Structure formats: structure tokens, C-alpha cells
Amino acid sequence: MKLPAFIELLKPITWFPPMWAFSCGAISSGEPFSTHWQIVLLGIVLTGPLVCASSQAVNDWFDRHIDAINEPNRPIPSGRIPGRWGLYLGIIWSLLSLFVSSFLGIWGFCATLLAIAFSWAYSMPPIRLKQNGWYGNLACSVSYEGLAWITGAALLSVGNSPSKSSLLFAGLYSVGAHGIMTLNDFKAIDGDKKMGVRSLPVQLGANLAAKTACFIMLLPQFVVCIYLYSVDQVWNSVSILILILIQIGLMKYFIDKPVDRALFYSGFGVPLFVTGMMISAFGIRHLGA
């Protein structure tokens, strides 16, 4: 087994969303990073190179037969990661994630345990949540956004307990990220139909799935916007509203040809969503409730 294949299996490009969500949660705590930089660094390593990476290894192992047909050059079906080493690496990385999280308090450990459980349930038969776009995308969005946010908020909060506002935003952005996960399904509609994967574009059709994904992305952001306004974080609320309006314009373009433009929206619309996450984190950092 060569190192480049091992790194490719862990997919570093996928680590950004949970690391970003962790950072948002940490910011929402109101505590300065300068006095907690060791914890922040450990949390970023935990959410990205450990928990997210383990989920990628697990998913690739259980998808190895499908990948042998659709993407034979990937590390496991190509033989660059031989035998059962794909499975072993998934197990080792999951256990390592739990070990590291044990140093981060009860919230950090429980959030990591739940994220690891979701990652296995997402890919492993007979549960295999990824077979249904509603369940599978929710498992991913909760793990990538909500649990990572909660971990960051808990680690830096007084008493290691995230505020109610932070928990609310973690839940809302988990819901919104469900729509983001659906964007990845438009490129594989034909293959999903053949393999019996009931993604939202397969279940609803491309056009309705696109509208549903957009609605799911927008609704939580509007709730965040209204909440921030209600607690006198007016400029943060207005900033997020501006981002929402820009997203709506991009969504109209995406919905016209969702299969062709899903990648476009991922590249230009999703960054606006995650920018709003950071703005909202700064909006509640001093509320303390």
C-alpha cells in the first residue's frame, strides 16, 4: 500500500465542511482562540483529518463493488489499497477519532461517537442510509455541519456546554446542508437508478429535487436571519439576508437546468451558505444563552 493511495482514500478535499463548521461553533462560544489554540487545533484535526477521513474510507470500502464498475481507478478497486486494508483503515481511523475525542469532554466525545455511528450506518449494509436520499443526506449533513458545530461550541464554552443559540444554529444549518448534499446526486442519476439508490433526483425527478433542495437550503437561513434580528444583531441579520437574496438569484439559474448546473451552484451558491454560517456564529458569540 503506497502513501498517495492512502491519502487519496481519506479524501482531504472533503475535510473542509466539518472543519469550517467546527470553527463556526468555536466562534459562537465567544471565547478567544488565542487562549485556546491547542483545543481549537485538536478539534480541527478531529473533525477533518480524523472523523471525516474515516467516513470516506468506510464509504469507499462498502462501495468498492460499485466503484469497480463506475470508477475503477479509485484506491480500493484499483488494488492500490490491497485486500481488506480499506476496511482495516476505516476501523483504525474510527477508533483513533474516538480516542482523540475522549480528551475533549463529554460533548466532544458524544458528538464524535454519533458522527462515527452515522458514517458507518450511511455506508454499511444492511442499514446503508445512502440508499435513500432523505435519510442518507440527513446523516451526512448532521455529521458534517451540526455535530462539528456542537463540538466546537462545547469545547470553548464555559462548562463545556454549548449555548441554546448555538445548538439552535447547529440544528438549522444541519437541515440546510441536507440540500447541499442533494447537489452531489444530480451527476449520478442514471447510475443511481441502475443501482437502486433512491436519491432525491431519482425519487422526485431532477426539477422537483432541485426546487426541494433549494427550499431546504433557504428555509433555515431565513430562520437564522429572523432570530439574529430578534436579538438585536441587526447587521449580521442584514448581511445574511443579502447572501440569501444572491443565492435565490443563483438558484433560479440552477433550477432551469439542474443536471447541467448542479456543479455550478455548488461552486458559487454553497460558499454563500457557509459564509452565512460564519456571520451567524459571530452574531451569537456574545449572547451567552
Long-range contacts (C-beta under 8 A, 24 or more apart in sequence): 1-80, 1-81, 1-82, 1-85, 2-80, 5-75, 5-80, 5-81, 6-75, 6-81, 6-89, 8-74, 8-75, 9-56, 9-57, 9-60, 9-75, 9-76, 9-81, 9-86, 9-89, 10-49, 10-53, 10-56, 10-57, 10-93, 11-53, 11-56, 12-49, 12-53, 14-52, 14-56, 15-47, 15-48, 15-49, 15-52, 15-53, 16-48, 17-52, 17-144, 17-145, 17-148, 17-177, 17-274, 18-47, 18-48, 18-51, 18-52, 18-143, 18-144, 18-145, 18-148, 19-44, 19-47, 19-48, 19-52, 19-148, 20-274, 20-277, 20-278, 21-47, 21-144, 21-145, 21-146, 21-148, 21-149, 21-152, 21-173, 21-277, 22-46, 22-47, 22-148, 22-149, 22-151, 22-152, 23-152, 23-278, 23-281, 24-149, 24-152, 24-173, 24-277, 24-278, 24-280, 24-281, 25-148, 25-149, 25-150, 25-151, 25-152, 25-153, 25-154, 25-162, 25-166, 25-170, 25-281, 26-152, 26-153, 26-155, 26-156, 27-152, 27-278, 27-281, 27-282, 27-285, 28-149, 28-152, 28-153, 28-162, 28-163, 28-165, 28-166, 28-169, 28-280, 28-281, 28-282, 28-284, 28-285, 29-152, 29-153, 29-155, 29-156, 29-157, 29-162, 29-163, 29-166, 29-285, 30-156, 30-157, 30-285, 30-286, 30-288, 31-156, 31-157, 36-155, 36-156, 39-104, 39-155, 39-156, 40-152, 40-155, 40-156, 42-100, 42-103, 42-104, 43-104, 43-108, 43-151, 43-152, 43-155, 45-100, 46-97, 46-100, 46-101, 46-104, 46-108, 46-112, 46-151, 47-148, 47-151, 47-152, 50-93, 50-96, 50-97, 50-100, 51-97, 51-112, 51-115, 51-116, 51-119, 51-143, 51-148, 52-144, 53-93, 54-90, 54-93, 54-94, 54-96, 54-97, 54-116, 54-119, 55-115, 55-116, 55-119, 55-122, 55-123, 55-143, 57-86, 57-89, 57-90, 57-93, 58-90, 58-94, 58-119, 58-120, 58-122, 58-123, 58-124, 59-119, 59-122, 59-123, 59-130, 60-86, 61-86, 61-87, 61-90, 61-123, 62-123, 62-124, 62-125, 62-128, 63-123, 66-195, 70-191, 94-119, 94-120, 101-151, 104-151, 104-154, 104-155, 105-154, 105-155, 105-160, 106-160, 107-150, 107-151, 107-154, 107-155, 107-160, 107-161, 107-162, 108-151, 108-154, 108-155, 108-160, 111-147, 111-148, 111-150, 111-151, 111-154, 112-147, 112-151, 114-143, 114-147, 115-143, 115-147, 115-148, 118-142, 118-143, 119-143, 130-197, 131-196, 131-197, 131-198, 132-198, 133-182, 133-185, 133-198, 133-199, 133-200, 133-201, 133-202, 133-203, 134-200, 136-181, 137-178, 137-181, 137-182, 137-185, 137-200, 138-174, 138-178, 140-177, 140-181, 141-174, 141-175, 141-176, 141-177, 141-178, 141-180, 141-181, 142-174, 144-177, 145-170, 145-173, 145-174, 145-176, 145-177, 145-277, 146-170, 146-171, 146-173, 146-174, 146-177, 149-173, 163-284, 163-287, 163-288, 163-289, 164-289, 165-227, 165-231, 165-284, 165-287, 165-289, 166-284, 168-227, 169-224, 169-277, 169-280, 169-281, 169-284, 172-220, 172-221, 172-223, 172-224, 173-220, 173-224, 173-277, 173-280, 175-216, 175-219, 175-220, 176-216, 176-217, 176-218, 176-219, 176-220, 176-221, 176-273, 177-273, 178-213, 178-216, 179-212, 179-213, 179-214, 179-215, 179-216, 179-217, 180-213, 180-217, 180-266, 180-270, 180-273, 182-209, 182-212, 182-213, 182-216, 183-213, 183-262, 183-263, 183-265, 183-266, 183-270, 184-262, 184-266, 185-209, 186-210, 186-258, 186-259, 186-262, 187-259, 187-262, 187-263, 189-259, 201-258, 201-259, 206-258, 206-259, 207-255, 207-258, 209-258, 210-254, 210-255, 210-258, 210-262, 211-255, 214-251, 214-254, 214-255, 217-247, 217-251, 217-269, 217-273, 218-244, 218-247, 218-248, 218-251, 221-247, 221-273, 221-276, 224-276, 224-280, 228-280, 228-283, 228-284, 231-283, 231-284, 231-287, 233-283, 233-284, 236-279, 236-280, 236-282, 236-283, 237-283, 239-276, 239-279, 240-276, 240-279, 240-280, 243-272, 243-273, 243-275, 243-276, 243-279, 244-276, 246-272, 247-272, 247-273
